[in-house]
Structures are given as structure tokens and as C-alpha cells.
Amino acid sequence: MIPISHRSVAADGVRLHLAEAGRGELLLCLHGFPESWMSWRPLMAALGAERRVAAYDGRGYGRSDRPAARDAYQVDRLVADVLAVADACGTDRFALAGHDWGGLVAWVAAARHPDRVARLAILNAPHPTLLQARLDDDPAQRAASAYVARLVSDDPMPADALWQATFAAAAARGLVPDDERAALLEAWARPGAIEAMRHWYRAAPFDFGAGRLAAPLRVEVPTLVLWGMEDRVLLPGLLDGLDALVPDLTLVRLPDAGHSVLRERPDRVAASLRAFL
């Protein structure tokens, strides 16, 4: 078993909880909604003997700080956190991986900072330009994304309702370890925690039909995209046109996985990342 160490690091006006395993070149991992660094434990176990794998609780999540203001979760601030964590790890160039919302942040970080991000790995996270396009022109994707209206509303969201909507089915399949379930529920119970996580959606740079992304986001670094084709939230149509925005693209479709591809097919994800890195 690869030991995992924990510490708190300073970022853009917040302190973030960071978990690290292994030694060598850095792979920095960004989790999705409403998860934590713990979703990356299978990758830490698989790759920690070969490289340094680090994952942190995004602002608003887990043991990281939870600013109350919505503007504290704008994508510029989230990208600044990525670079601050890499700095705290003592590295100028690093590989970056992201799933779900973490993947959206990773897309932007790689596009804006190719001098820092050497390689990019994406797990079921749409390229922001293509997400906005599909929200504008694809009724099926708009319907699949309808849940966002609840998240950006002011309606209260109890922790038990959030669990049922996100992890209950996966837990019933044995895909959420008991200690992770306990840690998630404990984190969500902290004052302001669920609202802070919802702010990621409220401050997002895309919207339903509003076209808030002004220009196509081009990613020049070598990029691996792993996509569970049974994803019912982010549909496979989000891959259409990706090669035009990402010239150095390796696309791996997993027909027997859904949105939680790292939980469902950890061995396949680890093998693909090992080959890519």
C-alpha cells in the first residue's frame, strides 16, 4: 500500500487540503462535484510507485476553505488554485488530470498555461467550448443538464437529498467505500459547505443558450480523454469536434462505463494514464 500524506497549502486567498502519494514527476488530480480528493485514491494506489500523485479538495469542498461569496468560485480563481498547489509541490511543469468539474478547470488551466501543464488527462469532463455549443444546439444535452437548474437555484439542498441524487446508486453497487461515504457526509454537514459547492455552478462561464464563452478554447498540450460512453449526464455528443480544438488528442472510449469512470473502471483508467504519461 502506497502511503498517503496530508497537508494544507496556501492558494488564491484560501487554504486547500492536499493529499500526496509516491515520488517523482507530479500528476495533479482535480475532482468533480460533489466529491473530494478521495475519489483519486485508486489512481494513487496504481501509480504511486511510479510517480508523485497529488489530489486536493477544491475550494468549498472537504477540508479546504469555503469562501461564502459566489465570485470566489469563478474559473479564474479555480485555475489559480491549480497553479498554487503545483507551486506548493515545488514543480514548474506537471501533468494534470481532472474529472467532471475538475476536468473543466483542467481544460482551462491547460489552455491558458501550456508553460506549466505538460500533459492533460480528462475523465468525462466536456471541453468548455463544446459544452456551451451543445447546450445551445442539442436538445438532448440540454435535457441531460436540466439538473443544473436546481443546483444554481436558491432552494435548500439537504445532505441526504444530495447523497441520493449523486452517490446512492454507486454506493449500492459497492463503488463508494464506507470511509469515503462518511467523509463526504461529514464535509457536507459543515456550515456553508453545500452552498459553496453549488457556487461552482453559479459562477460557471457557460449557461443554457447564453453563450458566455466568447472564443473557442484551444488546447495545445498532449491530451488524453477517457470517456465512459454510458454517461447519462454528459452525452457522447460532447466529443464531436474535439479534435479541432485539441490537435494532440488521444481519445479512449469506454463502452462499459458511465460518468464515474474512475470508480467503475479504475484499472483501465490507470493503464491508460500510465501509457500516456
C-alpha positions, 0 to 999 in steps of 0.5 A, spaced: 500 500 500 502 506 497 502 511 503 498 517 503 500 524 506 496 530 508 497 537 508 494 544 507 497 549 502 496 556 501 492 558 494 488 564 491 486 567 498 484 560 501 487 554 504 486 547 500 487 540 503 492 536 499 493 529 499 500 526 496 502 519 494 509 516 491 515 520 488 517 523 482 514 527 476 507 530 479 500 528 476 495 533 479 488 530 480 482 535 480 475 532 482 468 533 480 462 535 484 460 533 489 466 529 491 473 530 494 480 528 493 478 521 495 475 519 489 483 519 486 485 514 491 485 508 486 489 512 481 494 513 487 494 506 489 496 504 481 501 509 480 504 511 486 510 507 485 511 510 479 510 517 480 508 523 485 500 523 485 497 529 488 489 530 489 486 536 493 479 538 495 477 544 491 475 550 494 468 549 498 469 542 498 472 537 504 477 540 508 479 546 504 476 553 505 469 555 503 469 562 501 461 564 502 461 569 496 459 566 489 465 570 485 470 566 489 468 560 485 469 563 478 474 559 473 479 564 474 480 563 481 479 555 480 485 555 475 489 559 480 488 554 485 491 549 480 497 553 479 498 554 487 498 547 489 503 545 483 507 551 486 506 548 493 509 541 490 515 545 488 514 543 480 514 548 474 511 543 469 506 537 471 501 533 468 494 534 470 488 530 470 481 532 472 474 529 472 467 532 471 468 539 474 475 538 475 476 536 468 473 543 466 478 547 470 483 542 467 481 544 460 482 551 462 488 551 466 491 547 460 489 552 455 491 558 458 498 555 461 501 550 456 508 553 460 506 549 466 501 543 464 505 538 460 500 533 459 492 533 460 488 527 462 480 528 462 475 523 465 468 525 462 469 532 463 466 536 456 471 541 453 468 548 455 467 550 448 463 544 446 459 544 452 456 551 451 455 549 443 451 543 445 447 546 450 445 551 445 444 546 439 442 539 442 436 538 445 438 532 448 444 535 452 440 540 454 435 535 457 441 531 460 443 538 464 436 540 466 439 538 473 443 544 473 437 548 474 436 546 481 443 546 483 444 554 481 437 555 484 436 558 491 432 552 494 435 548 500 439 542 498 439 537 504 445 532 505 441 526 504 437 529 498 444 530 495 447 523 497 441 520 493 441 524 487 449 523 486 452 517 490 446 512 492 446 508 486 454 507 486 454 506 493 449 500 492 453 497 487 459 497 492 463 503 488 463 508 494 467 505 500 464 506 507 470 511 509 469 515 503 461 515 504 462 518 511 467 523 509 463 526 504 457 526 509 461 529 514 464 535 509 457 536 507 454 537 514 459 543 515 456 550 515 456 553 508 459 547 505 453 545 500 452 552 498 459 553 496 459 547 492 453 549 488 457 556 487 461 552 482 455 552 478 453 559 479 459 562 477 460 557 471 462 561 464 457 557 460 449 557 461 443 554 457 443 558 450 447 564 453 453 563 450 458 566 455 464 563 452 466 568 447 472 564 443 473 557 442 478 554 447 484 551 444 488 546 447 495 545 445 498 540 450 498 532 449 491 530 451 488 524 453 480 523 454 477 517 457 470 517 456 465 512 459 460 512 453 454 510 458 454 517 461 447 519 462 449 526 464 454 528 459 452 525 452 457 522 447 455 528 443 460 532 447 466 529 443 464 531 436 469 536 434 474 535 439 479 534 435 479 541 432 480 544 438 485 539 441 490 537 435 494 532 440 488 528 442 488 521 444 481 519 445 479 512 449 472 510 449 469 506 454 463 502 452 462 499 459 462 505 463 458 511 465 460 518 468 464 515 474 469 512 470 474 512 475 470 508 480 467 503 475 473 502 471 479 504 475 484 499 472 483 501 465 483 508 467 490 507 470 493 503 464 491 508 460 494 514 464 500 510 465 501 509 457 500 516 456 504 519 461 
